[in-house]
Amino acid sequence: MLVIDISKLSVAERILWDYGITDPADIDLQVIAYGLGATIHVKPLDGCEARLVANEEKAVITVNSKSIPTRQRFSIAHELGHWQLDKGRGGFLCAKDDISPQNDASKEGEALANNFASQLILPDYLFGPIATAKPISLDAAEKIANLFKASITATSIKMVRKAAIPAWIVCHRQRGLAWFFKSPSCPEELYLNRDLHHDTDAFGLLYGPEDARTRYKLEDGTRWFSNREASRYQVRSQSMKLQDGTVLTVLSISK
């Protein structure tokens, strides 16, 4: 039986808990949105991933039908976040970059909406027990993502942020580091390389022609970190190429 300290739940988690949701399969965003007073429309959009028009009582959320299902799902949760956290505002137009991880630090409103979306789709009170003791890998993230109907990217971010060991999730484009997140226990003396080391499998993915995923492997820390202390560490890594051509990597320090 799931035992929860309700006082520690986030705004999004409290919504789920009020609906009696104790299984990832029961997180139906259409039903949740309707219960909150929001109507969801899915249709082609140009120039944005999602649109919100709302007042204090009602909201209309439109998501881009040309996006993949997990992107649509996160967009719905993101717009619900805008509405629940800032009721009374007229609306939002959210582009792909607004709902992407790289804006978590640079746009406070978008970052708050992203965090709300993560907690609505991947609530800590369900995610934690499932992710505990699993390796920090894309393979493990994919299995969890399938349970929650979430993207591998969003699931990997949550996995890293909640990890009990030093871990990072890193996204590179050909111009260098796009964004990253790390777990609370990461050594302060380690700084990520801005560019991918040419000896990493991730480098081959970034400049290769096709989408692929590398195997989960052990690497020398100097391939990922720039300080002299990097040679003291062995790092477990796994990378995959995303549809936009960037390469996503999860890292953890091997024990």
VENDA-V354907 format. One record per residue. N is the residue number from 0. RES is the residue in one small letter. SS is DSSP state (a for helix, b for strand, c for the rest). PHI is phi in radians with two decimals (* if undefined). OMEGA is omega in radians with two decimals (none if undefined). Layout:
{{N:RES:SS:PHI:OMEGA} {N:RES:SS:PHI:OMEGA}}
This chain:
{{0:m:c:*:-3.12} {1:l:c:-1.35:3.13} {2:v:c:-1.93:-3.03} {3:i:c:-2.20:2.96} {4:d:c:-1.54:-3.02} {5:i:a:-1.05:-3.11} {6:s:a:-1.12:-3.11} {7:k:a:-1.70:-3.13} {8:l:c:-1.31:3.03} {9:s:c:-1.30:3.11} {10:v:a:-1.00:-3.13} {11:a:a:-1.14:-3.14} {12:e:a:-1.12:-3.14} {13:r:a:-1.14:3.07} {14:i:a:-1.07:3.12} {15:l:a:-1.08:-3.11} {16:w:a:-1.12:3.11} {17:d:a:-1.13:3.07} {18:y:c:-1.51:3.12} {19:g:c:1.27:-3.08} {20:i:c:-1.46:3.13} {21:t:c:-2.20:-3.13} {22:d:c:-2.50:-3.13} {23:p:a:-0.96:-3.11} {24:a:a:-1.13:-3.08} {25:d:a:-1.61:-3.14} {26:i:c:-1.43:-3.13} {27:d:c:-1.72:-3.04} {28:l:a:-1.18:3.10} {29:q:a:-1.09:-3.14} {30:v:a:-1.16:3.14} {31:i:a:-1.09:3.14} {32:a:a:-1.06:3.13} {33:y:a:-1.06:3.13} {34:g:a:-1.12:3.13} {35:l:a:-1.44:-3.12} {36:g:c:1.86:-3.12} {37:a:b:-1.94:3.06} {38:t:b:-1.87:-3.11} {39:i:b:-1.85:3.01} {40:h:b:-2.11:3.09} {41:v:b:-2.08:-3.13} {42:k:b:-2.73:-3.12} {43:p:c:-1.08:3.07} {44:l:c:-2.21:3.07} {45:d:c:-1.95:3.07} {46:g:c:1.53:3.09} {47:c:c:-2.69:3.12} {48:e:c:-1.60:-3.09} {49:a:b:-2.77:-3.12} {50:r:b:-2.42:3.12} {51:l:b:-2.19:2.99} {52:v:b:-2.19:-2.97} {53:a:b:-2.71:2.86} {54:n:c:-2.19:-3.07} {55:e:c:-1.18:-3.02} {56:e:c:-1.83:-3.02} {57:k:c:-2.28:3.11} {58:a:b:-2.54:3.00} {59:v:b:-2.14:-3.14} {60:i:b:-1.99:3.09} {61:t:b:-2.03:3.13} {62:v:b:-2.08:-3.03} {63:n:b:-1.28:-3.14} {64:s:c:-1.21:-3.14} {65:k:c:-1.43:3.12} {66:s:c:-1.49:3.12} {67:i:c:-1.22:-3.05} {68:p:a:-0.94:-3.12} {69:t:a:-1.19:3.06} {70:r:a:-1.18:3.09} {71:q:a:-1.03:-3.11} {72:r:a:-1.11:3.13} {73:f:a:-1.17:3.12} {74:s:a:-1.11:3.09} {75:i:a:-1.03:-3.12} {76:a:a:-1.12:3.12} {77:h:a:-1.09:-3.14} {78:e:a:-1.21:3.03} {79:l:a:-1.06:3.09} {80:g:a:-1.10:3.08} {81:h:a:-0.96:-3.06} {82:w:a:-1.23:-3.09} {83:q:a:-1.22:-3.10} {84:l:a:-1.55:-3.06} {85:d:c:-2.53:-3.10} {86:k:c:-1.06:3.10} {87:g:c:1.83:3.08} {88:r:c:-1.32:-3.01} {89:g:c:-1.18:-3.13} {90:g:b:2.91:-3.13} {91:f:b:-2.45:2.90} {92:l:b:-2.01:-3.05} {93:c:b:-1.99:3.08} {94:a:c:-1.37:-3.13} {95:k:c:-1.00:-3.11} {96:d:c:-1.17:3.12} {97:d:c:-1.12:-3.08} {98:i:c:-1.67:-3.10} {99:s:c:-1.63:-3.06} {100:p:a:-1.08:-3.05} {101:q:a:-1.14:-3.13} {102:n:a:-1.67:-3.11} {103:d:c:-1.07:-3.14} {104:a:c:-1.67:-2.98} {105:s:c:-1.62:-3.13} {106:k:c:-2.23:-3.02} {107:e:a:-1.04:-3.12} {108:g:a:-1.09:3.13} {109:e:a:-1.21:3.11} {110:a:a:-1.12:3.12} {111:l:a:-1.12:3.11} {112:a:a:-1.18:3.09} {113:n:a:-1.11:3.14} {114:n:a:-1.13:3.07} {115:f:a:-1.04:-3.13} {116:a:a:-1.07:3.12} {117:s:a:-1.07:-3.13} {118:q:a:-1.28:3.11} {119:l:a:-1.35:-3.10} {120:i:a:-1.56:-3.10} {121:l:c:-2.20:-3.06} {122:p:c:-1.05:-3.10} {123:d:a:-0.99:-3.03} {124:y:a:-1.20:3.02} {125:l:a:-1.77:-3.08} {126:f:a:-1.15:-3.06} {127:g:a:-0.96:-3.14} {128:p:a:-1.08:-3.13} {129:i:a:-1.34:-3.06} {130:a:a:-1.45:-3.10} {131:t:c:-0.99:3.07} {132:a:c:1.30:3.07} {133:k:c:-1.48:3.13} {134:p:c:-1.17:3.07} {135:i:c:-1.44:-3.09} {136:s:c:-2.53:3.08} {137:l:a:-1.22:3.09} {138:d:a:-1.08:3.11} {139:a:a:-1.18:3.13} {140:a:a:-1.08:-3.13} {141:e:a:-1.12:3.13} {142:k:a:-1.11:3.11} {143:i:a:-1.20:3.14} {144:a:a:-1.02:3.14} {145:n:a:-1.12:3.12} {146:l:a:-1.16:-3.05} {147:f:a:-1.69:-3.06} {148:k:c:0.99:-3.12} {149:a:c:-2.03:3.08} {150:s:c:-1.38:3.07} {151:i:a:-1.12:-3.14} {152:t:a:-1.08:-3.13} {153:a:a:-1.09:-3.14} {154:t:a:-1.20:3.13} {155:s:a:-1.14:3.09} {156:i:a:-1.06:3.13} {157:k:a:-1.09:-3.13} {158:m:a:-1.04:-3.12} {159:v:a:-1.19:-3.10} {160:r:a:-1.12:-3.12} {161:k:c:-1.74:-3.06} {162:a:c:-1.16:3.11} {163:a:c:-1.47:3.12} {164:i:c:-1.94:3.08} {165:p:c:-1.08:-3.08} {166:a:b:-2.62:3.13} {167:w:b:-2.41:2.87} {168:i:b:-2.15:-2.98} {169:v:b:-2.27:3.07} {170:c:b:-2.08:3.13} {171:h:b:-2.02:2.90} {172:r:b:-2.03:-3.07} {173:q:c:-1.15:3.09} {174:r:c:-1.46:3.11} {175:g:b:2.19:-3.09} {176:l:b:-1.15:3.14} {177:a:b:-1.60:3.12} {178:w:b:-2.89:3.07} {179:f:b:-2.76:2.98} {180:f:b:-2.35:3.12} {181:k:b:-2.46:3.11} {182:s:c:-1.39:-3.09} {183:p:c:-1.08:-3.03} {184:s:c:-1.63:-3.13} {185:c:c:-1.15:3.12} {186:p:c:-1.04:-3.10} {187:e:c:-1.19:-3.08} {188:e:c:-1.44:-3.12} {189:l:c:-1.77:3.12} {190:y:c:-2.13:-3.10} {191:l:b:-1.14:2.98} {192:n:c:-1.12:3.10} {193:r:c:-1.22:-3.14} {194:d:c:-1.99:3.13} {195:l:c:-1.19:3.06} {196:h:c:-1.17:-3.05} {197:h:c:-1.19:3.12} {198:d:c:-1.56:3.11} {199:t:c:-1.50:3.04} {200:d:a:-1.13:3.13} {201:a:a:-1.08:3.11} {202:f:a:-1.06:3.11} {203:g:a:-1.09:3.10} {204:l:a:-1.14:-3.05} {205:l:a:-1.07:-3.09} {206:y:a:-1.82:3.09} {207:g:c:-1.49:-3.04} {208:p:c:-1.48:-2.97} {209:e:c:-2.18:3.02} {210:d:c:-1.23:-3.13} {211:a:c:-2.84:3.08} {212:r:b:-2.35:3.12} {213:t:c:-1.47:3.06} {214:r:c:-1.43:3.09} {215:y:c:-1.27:-2.98} {216:k:b:-2.53:3.11} {217:l:b:-1.74:-3.12} {218:e:b:-2.36:3.06} {219:d:b:-1.23:-3.09} {220:g:a:-1.05:-3.13} {221:t:a:-1.16:3.10} {222:r:a:-1.31:-3.05} {223:w:c:-2.13:-3.07} {224:f:b:-2.16:-2.98} {225:s:c:-1.67:-3.07} {226:n:c:-1.38:3.08} {227:r:a:-1.11:-3.13} {228:e:a:-1.17:-3.08} {229:a:a:-1.04:-3.10} {230:s:a:-1.19:3.13} {231:r:a:-1.38:-2.98} {232:y:c:-1.99:2.93} {233:q:b:-1.90:-3.02} {234:v:b:-2.11:2.98} {235:r:b:-1.63:-3.04} {236:s:b:-2.43:2.98} {237:q:b:-2.70:-3.05} {238:s:b:-2.27:3.03} {239:m:b:-2.58:3.09} {240:k:b:-1.60:-3.12} {241:l:c:-1.61:-3.08} {242:q:c:-1.06:-3.12} {243:d:c:-1.49:3.09} {244:g:c:1.59:3.08} {245:t:c:-1.39:3.13} {246:v:b:-2.06:-3.14} {247:l:b:-1.77:-3.13} {248:t:b:-2.31:2.96} {249:v:b:-1.91:-3.10} {250:l:b:-2.22:2.98} {251:s:b:-2.59:3.14} {252:i:b:-1.42:-3.11} {253:s:c:-1.25:3.07} {254:k:c:-1.54:none}}
